[in-house]
Amino acid sequence: MLSFLVKRLFQGIFVIVGLSILIFIIARIVPGDPARMSLGPRAPQFAVDELRREMHLDKSLPVQYFYWAEGVFRGDFGKSINTKRAVNTDIREFLPATLELALLSGILFIILAILLGLLAAKHHDKWVDNLIRGLSYVGIALPAFVVAELLLLLFGYVWPIIPVLGRLSPETGAPTHITGLFTLDSLLTGNFTAFFNALAHLILPALALATGPLFQEARLLRASLVDNMGKEYISVATGYGLPSRVITKKYLLKPSFIPVVSVMGMDLASLMGNAFLVEKIFDWPGISRYGMNAMMNKDLNAISAVILVFGIIFFIVNIIVDIIVASLDPRIRLGAKS
């Protein structure tokens, strides 16, 4: 396992470096002058030229990348031309909100996908299985922003029983800042009023984000379980008279989860980037919404920082998924060692 992890980490370094070069080049070749966009159309040309020199835009791309990479290595992403603040400050403010949303959404879709997948496999080709598969087609086909709009209409106007906008109600004070995750900070400080209020605000956007992955993983798990039920080792275990509960727990679940875990990990990481429309609809102050605003305003430093953060998150999740899959399937570890 150690050699497997070392190999994956070594590969990840090259992936992150390559990603940094790619996003830097893409951010620079997008049409428009970021210095002019920052100062406005009426700004004098000498002010625009001065800002271009400060941003090193008057130099070649390799030199610009050197200055940018040097700052990133020091933890400095530069200044946002949109918010007029350091990008680091913006990342620290907006990243926890999206992380909290993605984590709860991930917990929802993983738990519900496993339950629905097991239920459909247990009753495969029966009405329960057909119902779950029918719902899956609808759930996968609906984009997250459509689900968000439906939830907003339902719980914002028709049945207003839970809050629909923002992270906290105006009358509820924010908990003491520790991690930036309101629910966790509320628990750590014993502020249960803020905890339940923050959790209530999380439910609808998390459910909107989780709907697509939830039904996709449920279908995948159901198909994997049904396929493995027909394998010879399951037939042998059944022939020996082992209880179905033991067969399912000891012989069926482990191999069936291998393809599902890989897709779950990628879907979990994708929640960060896919959240921008959901955050916009529910007025959620997250980094996905911040990144989209940066792209609309050609905020080079903010764009590069957001994409790099997302790339690092993908890499971390991918490593965790590889560890889980390698623990489930020893052939992966042995193949990496050989």
C-alpha positions as CSV (number, residue, x, y, z in Angstrom):
1,M,0.0,0.0,0.0
2,L,2.9,2.4,0.8
3,S,4.5,2.0,-2.6
4,F,1.1,2.4,-4.2
5,L,0.5,5.7,-2.4
6,V,4.0,7.0,-3.2
7,K,3.4,6.3,-6.9
8,R,0.1,8.0,-6.9
9,L,1.4,11.1,-5.0
10,F,4.4,11.3,-7.4
11,Q,2.0,11.2,-10.4
12,G,-0.2,13.8,-8.7
13,I,2.6,16.3,-8.5
14,F,3.0,16.3,-12.2
15,V,-0.8,16.6,-12.6
16,I,-1.0,19.7,-10.4
17,V,1.9,21.4,-12.2
18,G,0.4,20.6,-15.6
19,L,-3.0,21.9,-14.4
20,S,-1.4,25.1,-13.2
21,I,0.3,25.7,-16.6
22,L,-3.0,24.9,-18.4
23,I,-5.2,27.2,-16.4
24,F,-2.7,30.0,-16.5
25,I,-2.5,29.9,-20.3
26,I,-6.3,29.6,-20.7
27,A,-6.9,32.5,-18.4
28,R,-4.5,34.7,-20.4
29,I,-5.8,33.9,-23.8
30,V,-9.4,34.7,-23.0
31,P,-10.4,37.8,-25.0
32,G,-10.4,41.1,-23.1
33,D,-8.0,43.3,-21.2
34,P,-8.2,42.5,-17.5
35,A,-6.6,45.8,-16.6
36,R,-9.1,47.8,-18.6
37,M,-12.0,45.7,-17.3
38,S,-10.8,46.4,-13.7
39,L,-10.5,50.2,-14.1
40,G,-13.5,50.7,-16.4
41,P,-13.9,52.1,-19.9
42,R,-13.4,55.7,-18.8
43,A,-10.1,55.2,-17.1
44,P,-7.2,57.0,-18.7
45,Q,-4.8,54.9,-20.7
46,F,-1.8,55.7,-18.5
47,A,-3.6,54.2,-15.5
48,V,-4.4,51.1,-17.5
49,D,-0.8,50.8,-18.6
50,E,0.4,51.2,-15.0
51,L,-2.0,48.4,-13.8
52,R,-0.8,46.2,-16.6
53,R,2.8,46.6,-15.4
54,E,1.7,45.8,-11.8
55,M,0.0,42.6,-13.0
56,H,3.0,41.8,-15.2
57,L,0.7,41.7,-18.3
58,D,3.3,43.6,-20.3
59,K,5.6,40.7,-20.2
60,S,5.7,37.4,-22.1
61,L,3.6,34.4,-21.0
62,P,6.5,32.4,-19.5
63,V,7.6,35.4,-17.4
64,Q,4.0,36.0,-16.3
65,Y,3.8,32.3,-15.3
66,F,7.0,32.6,-13.3
67,Y,5.7,35.5,-11.3
68,W,2.4,33.8,-10.8
69,A,3.8,30.5,-9.8
70,E,6.3,32.1,-7.4
71,G,3.4,33.9,-5.7
72,V,1.3,30.7,-5.5
73,F,4.2,28.8,-4.0
74,R,4.3,31.5,-1.3
75,G,0.6,31.2,-0.9
76,D,-0.1,34.5,-2.6
77,F,-2.6,34.4,-5.5
78,G,-2.5,38.2,-6.0
79,K,-5.4,40.7,-5.8
80,S,-8.9,40.2,-7.2
81,I,-9.8,43.0,-9.6
82,N,-13.5,42.2,-8.9
83,T,-13.6,42.3,-5.1
84,K,-10.5,44.5,-4.7
85,R,-9.2,42.2,-2.0
86,A,-6.5,39.6,-1.9
87,V,-7.6,36.4,-3.6
88,N,-6.5,34.4,-0.5
89,T,-8.9,36.4,1.6
90,D,-11.7,35.6,-0.8
91,I,-10.8,31.9,-0.9
92,R,-10.8,31.7,2.9
93,E,-14.2,33.4,3.0
94,F,-16.0,31.5,0.2
95,L,-14.4,28.0,0.2
96,P,-15.8,26.8,3.5
97,A,-19.4,27.5,2.4
98,T,-19.0,25.3,-0.7
99,L,-17.1,22.6,1.2
100,E,-19.9,22.4,3.8
101,L,-22.6,22.2,1.0
102,A,-20.6,19.6,-0.9
103,L,-19.9,17.5,2.2
104,L,-23.6,17.3,3.2
105,S,-24.6,16.7,-0.4
106,G,-22.1,13.9,-0.6
107,I,-23.3,12.3,2.6
108,L,-26.9,12.4,1.3
109,F,-26.2,10.9,-2.0
110,I,-23.8,8.2,-0.7
111,I,-26.2,7.0,2.0
112,L,-29.3,7.2,-0.1
113,A,-27.6,5.6,-3.2
114,I,-26.5,2.7,-1.1
115,L,-29.9,2.2,0.4
116,L,-31.7,2.4,-3.0
117,G,-29.1,0.3,-4.7
118,L,-29.4,-2.5,-2.1
119,L,-33.2,-2.3,-2.1
120,A,-33.4,-2.5,-5.9
121,A,-30.9,-5.4,-6.1
122,K,-32.7,-7.3,-3.4
123,H,-36.0,-7.0,-5.3
124,H,-34.6,-7.0,-8.8
125,D,-37.1,-7.3,-11.7
126,K,-39.9,-6.7,-9.2
127,W,-42.1,-3.6,-8.8
128,V,-39.7,-2.1,-6.2
129,D,-36.8,-2.4,-8.6
130,N,-38.8,-1.0,-11.5
131,L,-40.0,2.0,-9.4
132,I,-36.4,2.8,-8.4
133,R,-35.1,2.5,-11.9
134,G,-37.9,4.7,-13.2
135,L,-37.1,7.4,-10.6
136,S,-33.4,7.0,-11.6
137,Y,-34.1,7.9,-15.2
138,V,-35.9,11.1,-14.1
139,G,-33.4,12.0,-11.4
140,I,-30.4,11.6,-13.8
141,A,-32.1,13.6,-16.6
142,L,-32.9,16.6,-14.4
143,P,-30.0,19.1,-14.0
144,A,-29.2,20.3,-10.5
145,F,-30.4,23.8,-11.2
146,V,-33.8,22.5,-12.4
147,V,-34.1,20.5,-9.1
148,A,-33.0,23.6,-7.3
149,E,-35.7,25.8,-8.9
150,L,-38.4,23.1,-8.2
151,L,-37.3,23.0,-4.5
152,L,-37.3,26.8,-4.3
153,L,-40.8,27.0,-5.7
154,L,-42.1,24.2,-3.5
155,F,-40.5,25.2,-0.2
156,G,-40.3,29.0,-0.8
157,Y,-43.9,29.6,-1.9
158,V,-46.1,26.5,-1.7
159,W,-44.9,24.9,1.5
160,P,-42.6,27.4,3.3
161,I,-41.5,25.2,6.3
162,I,-37.7,25.5,5.9
163,P,-35.5,28.5,4.8
164,V,-34.4,28.7,1.2
165,L,-31.9,31.5,0.9
166,G,-28.5,32.1,2.4
167,R,-26.5,30.2,5.1
168,L,-28.2,31.7,8.2
169,S,-31.3,33.6,9.0
170,P,-30.8,37.3,9.6
171,E,-31.8,37.0,13.2
172,T,-29.3,34.2,13.9
173,G,-25.8,35.3,14.6
174,A,-22.9,33.5,12.9
175,P,-21.0,31.1,15.2
176,T,-17.4,31.9,16.3
177,H,-15.2,31.3,13.3
178,I,-13.0,28.2,13.6
179,T,-13.2,26.3,10.4
180,G,-15.7,28.4,8.4
181,L,-18.2,25.6,8.3
182,F,-21.1,27.0,10.2
183,T,-22.5,23.6,11.3
184,L,-19.2,22.4,12.6
185,D,-18.3,25.7,14.3
186,S,-21.7,25.8,16.0
187,L,-21.1,22.3,17.4
188,L,-17.6,23.1,18.6
189,T,-18.8,26.3,20.4
190,G,-22.0,24.8,21.7
191,N,-24.2,27.2,19.7
192,F,-27.0,24.8,18.9
193,T,-29.4,27.5,17.7
194,A,-27.0,28.4,14.9
195,F,-26.3,24.7,14.2
196,F,-30.0,23.9,13.5
197,N,-30.5,27.1,11.6
198,A,-27.4,26.5,9.4
199,L,-28.4,22.8,8.9
200,A,-31.9,23.9,7.8
201,H,-30.4,26.3,5.3
202,L,-28.2,23.5,3.9
203,I,-30.9,20.9,3.2
204,L,-32.4,22.2,0.0
205,P,-29.2,23.2,-1.9
206,A,-27.6,19.9,-0.7
207,L,-30.5,17.9,-1.9
208,A,-30.5,19.7,-5.3
209,L,-26.8,18.9,-5.8
210,A,-27.2,15.3,-4.6
211,T,-30.2,14.3,-6.8
212,G,-28.2,13.4,-10.0
213,P,-25.3,11.5,-8.4
214,L,-27.8,9.8,-6.0
215,F,-29.7,8.0,-8.7
216,Q,-26.7,7.4,-10.9
217,E,-24.8,5.6,-8.0
218,A,-28.0,3.7,-7.1
219,R,-28.3,2.4,-10.6
220,L,-24.6,1.5,-10.8
221,L,-24.7,-0.3,-7.4
222,R,-27.8,-2.2,-8.3
223,A,-26.3,-3.3,-11.6
224,S,-23.0,-4.4,-9.9
225,L,-24.9,-6.3,-7.2
226,V,-27.2,-8.1,-9.7
227,D,-24.2,-9.0,-11.9
228,N,-22.2,-10.4,-9.0
229,M,-25.2,-12.4,-7.8
230,G,-24.8,-14.6,-10.8
231,K,-21.2,-15.3,-10.2
232,E,-20.0,-18.9,-9.4
233,Y,-18.6,-18.1,-6.0
234,I,-22.0,-16.8,-4.9
235,S,-23.7,-20.0,-6.2
236,V,-21.1,-22.1,-4.3
237,A,-21.6,-20.1,-1.1
238,T,-25.4,-20.6,-1.5
239,G,-24.9,-24.3,-2.1
240,Y,-23.0,-24.7,1.1
241,G,-26.1,-23.4,2.9
242,L,-24.7,-20.1,4.1
243,P,-27.3,-17.6,5.2
244,S,-28.1,-14.9,2.6
245,R,-27.1,-12.2,5.1
246,V,-23.6,-13.7,5.5
247,I,-23.3,-14.1,1.7
248,T,-24.3,-10.5,1.1
249,K,-22.1,-9.0,3.7
250,K,-19.0,-11.2,3.3
251,Y,-18.9,-12.1,-0.4
252,L,-21.2,-9.8,-2.4
253,L,-20.9,-6.2,-1.1
254,K,-17.1,-5.9,-1.3
255,P,-16.6,-6.7,-5.0
256,S,-19.8,-4.8,-5.9
257,F,-18.6,-1.6,-4.3
258,I,-15.4,-1.4,-6.3
259,P,-16.8,0.3,-9.5
260,V,-19.2,2.3,-7.4
261,V,-16.6,3.9,-5.1
262,S,-14.6,5.2,-8.0
263,V,-17.6,7.0,-9.5
264,M,-18.8,8.2,-6.1
265,G,-15.4,9.8,-5.5
266,M,-15.4,11.7,-8.8
267,D,-19.0,12.8,-8.3
268,L,-18.2,14.0,-4.8
269,A,-15.3,16.1,-6.1
270,S,-17.5,17.3,-9.0
271,L,-20.0,18.8,-6.6
272,M,-17.6,21.7,-5.9
273,G,-17.5,22.8,-9.5
274,N,-21.2,22.0,-10.3
275,A,-22.5,24.0,-7.5
276,F,-22.4,27.5,-9.1
277,L,-26.0,27.6,-10.4
278,V,-27.3,26.0,-7.2
279,E,-25.4,28.6,-5.1
280,K,-26.8,31.4,-7.3
281,I,-30.4,30.1,-6.9
282,F,-30.2,29.7,-3.2
283,D,-28.1,32.9,-2.6
284,W,-25.3,30.7,-1.2
285,P,-22.0,32.6,-0.8
286,G,-19.7,29.8,-2.0
287,I,-16.5,29.6,-4.1
288,S,-18.3,28.2,-7.1
289,R,-20.4,31.3,-7.4
290,Y,-17.3,33.4,-6.7
291,G,-15.4,31.6,-9.5
292,M,-18.2,32.2,-12.0
293,N,-18.3,35.9,-11.2
294,A,-14.5,36.0,-11.7
295,M,-14.8,34.4,-15.1
296,M,-17.5,36.9,-16.1
297,N,-15.3,39.8,-15.1
298,K,-12.0,38.2,-16.5
299,D,-10.5,38.3,-13.0
300,L,-7.3,36.4,-13.9
301,N,-5.9,35.9,-10.4
302,A,-9.3,34.7,-9.0
303,I,-9.9,32.4,-12.0
304,S,-6.5,30.7,-11.7
305,A,-6.9,30.3,-7.9
306,V,-10.4,28.8,-8.0
307,I,-9.5,26.3,-10.7
308,L,-6.3,25.3,-9.0
309,V,-8.2,24.8,-5.7
310,F,-10.7,22.6,-7.5
311,G,-7.9,20.7,-9.1
312,I,-6.2,20.1,-5.7
313,I,-9.6,18.9,-4.2
314,F,-10.0,16.5,-7.2
315,F,-6.5,15.2,-6.6
316,I,-7.1,14.6,-2.8
317,V,-10.4,12.9,-3.4
318,N,-8.8,10.7,-6.1
319,I,-6.1,9.6,-3.7
320,I,-8.7,8.8,-1.0
321,V,-10.7,6.8,-3.6
322,D,-7.6,4.9,-4.7
323,I,-6.9,4.0,-1.1
324,I,-10.4,2.7,-0.6
325,V,-10.5,0.8,-3.9
326,A,-7.0,-0.7,-3.2
327,S,-8.2,-1.9,0.2
328,L,-11.2,-3.5,-1.5
329,D,-9.3,-5.1,-4.3
330,P,-5.7,-6.3,-3.5
331,R,-5.0,-6.8,-7.2
332,I,-4.6,-3.0,-7.5
333,R,-2.0,-2.9,-4.8
334,L,-0.2,-5.9,-6.2
335,G,-0.3,-4.5,-9.7
336,A,1.2,-1.2,-8.4
337,K,3.9,-3.0,-6.6
338,S,4.9,-5.1,-9.6
